[in-house]
Amino acid sequence: MILTAIGLAAAGVLWNAERSFEHLRLAGAAFCFCIAALLLAVGDPERATVLALVIVAAVHGASALKYAHSGLKLTMTDLPLLLAGTVPFFFVQYPLAVTAALTGLFGLIAVTVIALLYLPGTPIPLAAQMAFLGLAALGLALAYRSSGGATALQRISAQPRCFFSTFVASLLDPRSWRQFGGFVLSDIADDPLPLLPATPAKRPTYPDIIVIQHESIFDPRLYGLPVGPLLTDFLTPPQGLHGRLNVDIFGGGSWQSEFSLLTGLSSASFGSNGYFLFERGAGCFHHSLPKTLATLGYTTTLTSSCRRGFLNYDNFYREIGMRERIFTDDLPAPFDVDKFEATNSDSAFLQAALDLHADAIDKGSGPRFLYMLTNYNHGPHSRRLVAAGQFERQRAFAMASLPDATYAEYYARLVETADTWRKLKADLVARFPDRPMLVIHYGDHQPVMTRRIQSRLQLVSDARRQFQTFYAIEMLNDPTASTATGRGPDLDIAFLGTVALQHAGLPLDPIFATRASLREQCGETYFASTSERKRRFHRTLVDLGLIDIGQPARGQ
């Protein structure tokens, strides 16, 4: 009777963790292996099965929590993130989620204690236990192989199913263990790709390039929500090129989008190290957008809405080729960093950053590259940051479109950003009418709040949609420019730096020329692309010493 009840519970827990037949065989085999291993510790199948159920439930719960806040399921390589400051971040930013997680953890601990102390069991001879363990191990190996291994599970890493089997596959993947001990590039071939010849410049003089990364901004129309005229011009400028941008992250980790833009690589290619790229990757990447622009005579400048001590930014950006690195604790008065950090308002930050940029133009010569990192629309959106009395009409418009206070706050912040940019763009045009400027702005990732939008609108789950933001490209002060306008192609952020060079009319060195040729084959994705030319291109970069990583021997 007890075994029957436990069996029914096992079926329910396992199905809830998988929600799909596709890899249920692997999940079942892993569950049986857990029972066999625990049987050696407790000696009876009843308690071993209950404890194995606790493991499945714990993995499922942790994976579902990660998925809710990152759009990706839990894998073994996520475990080092516990030491990377993410736990305190969750306590501050998502207290309700942390409370739910702790409640679930205490519940599982209680089940474990009760099972160990009070659940009666039937002892099994040690010889039978060892035989069961051997059979379970063999079954797990066969199920892993027949499932397609970790590669097959990676293809559905953004889909809300197969939570337990995804973690098991990552646990059995040798590449996961290598990433604990070294800096590993996952999508790399054995043979290099010959580089294409460099391409010449398309214009005699080079424009300034201004790139703005907008924190947690996406186009509401992606979810079928309307936007007003101001946001229409901001997200899809009538005199510019615009489209959807595919990124590697959801909910946080903005530096991973920065990395992709600057290096032309996907942070996802580095597995768990994707989160640590600004720390472990400093000095490892020797070909980048700012370094290339510097060789063309550009002064390269980063202006960040964070303080200088944040996440090794100063060191990483110096190594990647940013000659000037300006942080909020460097900005001169009347900018007040303490007052700014109460809201991280774009109206204050963008004004201060572009004032410094304009002053530098007045004092110097030659083209300039400015990369600005904002922080205004970061969650949680349950806090009201837009000043009372400002953009109330737009807030009401958002509430009429979707009765959700978090979306209304997101929309109001976005309107403030768009209004600030409209004024600053007009100032740039008026102040430097004869100085061409290519402006690119984009969203680094979607905020967690979009899960509420999807739920409230009862939209069909779309694993790709949660990784889509926007990009917009405009050429200012150059009526003769041949930059395309209107709806452009969907892009992966790894290609955005290359596209910037192309639209600026700048020459492409063999690396950028070859990367540009990959866009047609990879389409709107980069890491998810199965392109063999991309994998061979990565081998070329490693062989040329442009990426310093600890790679396994070829053919392994």
N, C-alpha and C positions, 0 to 999 in steps of 0.2 A: 504493500500500500504506500509506504513512504517512498520507495523507488519510483512508483508510478507518478506520484505527485511531483517528485523532483524532476522526472523526465518531462512532464508537461511544462513545468516551469522552465526547464532548459530549452525546450522548443520555442517557447514564447520569448525568452530573453535573447536567444541567438537570432531569431527572425527579426526582432526589433532592432538589433544591432546591424543587421545586414539589409533588410528591406528589399532584397533582390535575390533571385536564384543564381545570378551570374557567377558569383564566387562563394556560394554557400558551401560547396564541397571543401574549399580551403578553410573556411571558418569552422566547419564541423570537425575537420581533421585537427585543427589547432585546439579546439575545445577538448577533443578526446586526448590529445597530448598533455594538456593541462591537467586533466583528470588523472592520467597515468603518472605524471610527475608528482602530483599532490598525494597520490595514493601511497607513495613511498614514505611520505611524512606522517600521514594520519592512519593508514592501514586499512581503511574501509571505503567502499565506493560511495556510500551516502554522503559522508562529510566531504570527500574529495570532489564530488560533483557540485555540491553547494559552493565550496570555495572556488572552484573553476568558474561557476556562474558569477561569483563576486568579481573575479578578474575580468570576465567579459563585460559585465555592467560597468566596471570602473573605466575600462578602455573606451567603451561606447560613450560614457558620460563625458570623459575628458575630450574625446574626439569631437563630440557634438558641440561642446563649449568652444573649442578652437574653431570649428567650422562656423559657428555663429558670429565670431569676431574676426575671422581672417578669410573665410571662404574656402579653406582647405582643411582636410582631415588630418588627424594626428598621425605622425609617423615616429619611428624610433629616433630619427635624427633631430626631432624637436626637443628631446630631453635636455640637451645643454642649455636651452633657452631659459630654463628655470634658474640658471646662474647668471643670466644676462640682464637682470633687472626687470623682467616682465611681470613677476608676481606683484611687486609693489605698485607697478603701473596699473594692473588690473584692480587692485584694492582701491586706488584713487579714482580711476575712470569708470569702473563698472562694478560698483558695490553690490548691486542686486544680483548680478551674475556670480560674483564671488560668494555671496550668501547662499545662493542656490547650490553652488558647487560644494561648499563646506557642509551644507545640510545633507546632500547626497553622500558625501564621504563619511560623515558620522553614521549615516544609516547603514552603509556597507560594512563599516567596522562593527556595528552592533550585530548585523547578521552573521558576520564571521565569528564573533565571540559566542553568540548563542549556538551556532552550529558546532563549534569545538567543544562546548561545555555540555550541551543538552541533547544533541541529535544522536539517537542510537544508530549503531552501524554494525555491519557484518564483516568481521575480520577476514582478510584475504591472505593466503600464504605468500611469502616473499617471492618464491619461484614464479607464482602466477603474476605477481606485481611486475617482476622484471620482464616476463614474457609480454605482458600487456604494454609496457613501456616501449619495448622493441618494436612491436607491431604498430603502435601509435606513431613512433618516430618515422617508420617506413611509410605509413599512410600520409603523414604530413609532408614528407619529401615528395611523394608522388603527386599529392594534391597541389603543392606549390608549383611543380613543374608543369602539370597539365593546365593550370590556371593561366600560364603565361608569365609567371613570376612577377617581380616588382614592377617591371615595365608595363605590364597589362594594367596593374592597379594604378599606376601613375597617370594613365590616360583618363581615369575617372576620378582623379584626386579632388576635383571641384564639384563633384556630384554628391548629393546628400544620401548616399547609400554605401553599403559595404564598409562600414566603419571598422568593424573588428578585423575583417580580412585584409584591409589596407594596412593596418598596423602590423599584423602578422607578417605580411609580405615584406614590409620594410625591415622587420626584425630579422628575417631570413636572408635579406639581400646583403651580400658581402660589401657592396659599395657604401652601405650605410655605416658599417663599422670603420671603413677606411676614413670616412669623413670626420671621425672623432680624432684621428691622429694626424691629419694633414689637410691641405687646401686642395680639394679635388674638383676637377671639371668633369661633369657627368656626360655631356653630349659631345664627345670628341672621337674622331676616327683615328685609325692607325696611319693612314697616308695623308700627306698634306695636299692642299689645293693650290695650284699655281696662281699667283696673283695677276690680276689684270693690269694693263698699263695705266699710268696716271692720266687724268683728263685735265685739259687746260681750263683756265678761268673763262667765264663768259662775259666779263665786264672789265674795263680798265681800272676802275676804282672799287674799293671794297666798302660795303655799307657797315655801319654799326649793327651789332646783333644783340637784341635784348630778349632773354628767355625768362619767363615767369612761371614758376611752379606754384599752382594754386592748391593749397591744402584741402583735401577731402571734397573737391568740387567735381560734380558730374552734371550732365545735362538732364534736367527733369523729364524732358521729352522722351528719354530712353525708357521711362516707365509710363509713357502716355499722358504725362501731366503738362498742362499748358504753361507757357512763360510769357511775360510781358515784353513790350518792344525793347526796353533797355537791355534785358537779358538776351533777347534774340540777337541784338547787335554785338553783345559781348561774346556769346558762345558761337555764333555763326556770323561774323562780320561780313557785311555785304561786299566790301572791297577786298576780301581776303579769301583764303582757302581754309576749309574747316572739315572736320570729320570725327569719327570715333577713334579713340586711342585705347588699345589693349595694354594692360599693365599686369605685373606679376602678383600684385598684392591686393588685399581687401581689408579695410578697417584700420590699417596702421602700417608702420614700417616705411615711411616716406623716403628714407635714404635709399631704399632698394630701387625706387623709380629714378632717383637722382643718379644712382650708379649706372643704370641701363642707358639713360640719356647720354651720360658723359663717356662711357666706354663702348657703347654699341653692343653690349653683351646682356644676357638675361641673368638677373640675380638668382633665378631658379636653377640655373645650371650648376650652382655651387651648393645645392642641398641645404643642410642646416647652416652652413657658413654664409648663406645668403643674408641672414640676419646680422652677421658679424663682419660684413665686408668692409665697413669703414674702420674697423679695428684690425682685423687680421689681414685685410687686403691692402692696407696702406703701403705704398711702395712696390706693389706687385704688378701694377698695370702701367705699361710704358707707352701705350698709344691711346690717346684720348682726344676728345673734342677740344678742350682748352689747350692742350699741348700742340695740336695741329694748328689752331688759330694763332697761337703765339709764334709759330714759325712763319706765319703769313704777315706778321707785323702787328697783330692785335695785342692790346693790353687786356688781360683777362682779370675779371673781378667777380668775386662771390659776395653777395650781401644776403645774410641769413637773418631770419626773425628769431633765432636762438642765440643764447650767449656763447661766448667763445669756447667754454669748457664742455659743450654738449657733444657726447658720443664721438670723440676723436675727430670732429669735423675739421678743425684747423690743420691737423697733420695730414689727413686724407686729401683734403683739397689742395694743400701745398704739393703733395706728391703727384697729384693728378694734373697739375699744371696751372692752378689758379694763382697768379702772381699776387693779387691783392685779395685779402680775405677780411671782410668787414662783418662784425656781429653786432647785436643790439647793444652790448655794453661798450661798443666803440662809437656808436652814432652820436654826433655832437648835439648840444642843446639847440633848439628847444625840445628835442626828443628826450623823453624821460623813460628809461627802461623799466623802472619799477611800476610806473603808472601804465605803461604799455602792456606789461605782463598780466594785468588784471583782465584784459580782453583780447590781447594780441590783434588789435584792430588793423585791418589792411589800410584804412584811411591814414593812420599814423605811420605805419611802416613803409608803405609804397611811396608816400610823399617824401619821407626822409631819405630813402634809398635813391630815388630819382633826383633829388636835390644834389646829393653827392655826385651822382653820375653827370649831371649837367655842369656842375662846377669843374669836374675833371676835364670835360670837353673844352670848357673855356680856357683852362690852363695848359692843355697839352695838344698834341697832334697825333694823327694816325687813328685808325679804326679801333673801336672798343667792343669787347664782349662782356656783357653784364648778365649774370645769372642771379635771380632773386628768388628766395624761398620764403613763402608766406606760411602763416600758421592759424589764420583767423577761423576757418570753418572746421577745425578739428572738433570732434565730439568730446563729451556728450552734448547733445543738442537740447537737453532738458534745462540747461542754464540759459537765461536770456542775457546775451552780450550786446545786442544792438540797443543803443540808448533809447529810453522811453521817449515817445513822440516822433521818432525817426522811422520812416518807411512803414508806417502803420497801414497805409492803403495797400502796399504790396504784401504785407503780412496777412491782411484780410483776404486778399486775392488768393494767396496760397491756401488759407484755411477753407475757402470756398471750393478750391480744387480738390483738397484732401483734408478732411477734418482731423488733423493730427498736429499737436502743438510742436513736436520735434521737427516736423517738416516745415512748418511755418517759420520756426527759428532759423533753420538751414536756409530757407528761401530769403529771409530778411537779411541775413549775413551776406548771401550771394549778391543781393541787390546793392548792398553797401559797397562791396568790392567792385561791382560793375560800374557803379556811379563814380567811384574814386578813379578807376582806370579811364573812364571816359574823359574826365577832367584832366588827368595827367597826360593822356595821349594828346589832347588838344594843346596843352602847354608845350610838349615836345615839338609838335608840328610848328607852333608859332615861334618858339625860341630858336629852332634850328631848321629854318625852311629849306636850306640848301644842303642839308646833311642827310643822306638816305639812311634809313633805319629799318632793319628787318626785325619784326616783333613776333615772337612765338609764345603763346601761353597755353597751358594745359593743366589738367587735373591729375594729381599723383595717384589717387585711388578713391574709391567710394567710401563714404562713412558707414559705420555699422547701422545707422538709422535707415538705410535703404531696405533692410530686412523688414522693417515695420511697413514701409511703403508697399513692398511686394505682398505682405500679408493683408494689409488693409484693402488693397485693390484686388486681392484674390487672383494674382497673376500666376500663370503656369511657371513653375520653377525653371530657370534657365541658368545653367552653370557658367556660361560665358558672359552673360549680361552683367554679373556682379563684378567682373574685372574690366569693364569698359568705362572710360571717362570721355574726355573730349580734347581736341587740339584745335588751335586757330593760328593761322599764319597771315601776317599783313606786312606789306612794304609801305613805309611812310616816306613822304618827301621825295618821291622818285616816280613822276608820272610816266617815264619811259620804260619802267621795269616791266618785264614780261611774265611776272609771277601770275600763276593761274588763280582764278577766283571761283567761288561756288563750292559745291560739295566735292570734297576730295576723297581719296581712297581711305578705307579703314587701315590704320597703321598700328604696328607694335611699337612700344616705346623704344625698343632697341634700335629702331630705324630712324627715330626722330632727329637725332643729331646729324645723320647723313642727309636727311631731307632738308635740314636747316642749311647745310653747306650748299646743296643744290639750288635752293631758292635764293640764296644770297649770291649766286653766280660765281662761287669761289672754285678754285681748282681742287680736284680730288686726288689725293695720293693713292698709290696702289691698294692700300688697305681699305680706304673709304670707297674707292672705285669697285673693288671686289665685293664689299659689303652691299653696295647699292645694287649690284647684280643679283644678290640673294633675295631681294625683296619680292620679285615676281614669283620665285619658287616657294618662299615661305609664306607669302600672302600677308594676312593681318596678324599672324602669330610668329613668334620666333622660337621660344623654348619648346612649345608644343609641336612645332613643325618637325616632320620626320626627314627633312632634307639631308641627304648625305653630303651635298656640297657645303652645307652649313657646318656639319661635323668635321669635314676636312679643312674648312677655313679655320676652325678653332685649333686644329692640329698645327696649321701653318703659324698661327699667332704664338703658340707655345714653342715651336721649333725655332722661331725667329727671336725668342727671348722677350717677346712683348707681353707675355703673361708668365709670371713666376708662380708655378704651382708644383706640388709634389705628385706627379702622375705615376700610376703603375706602369710597368713595362708594357710595350705594345703587344697586342694580341691577348692580353689577360682581361 
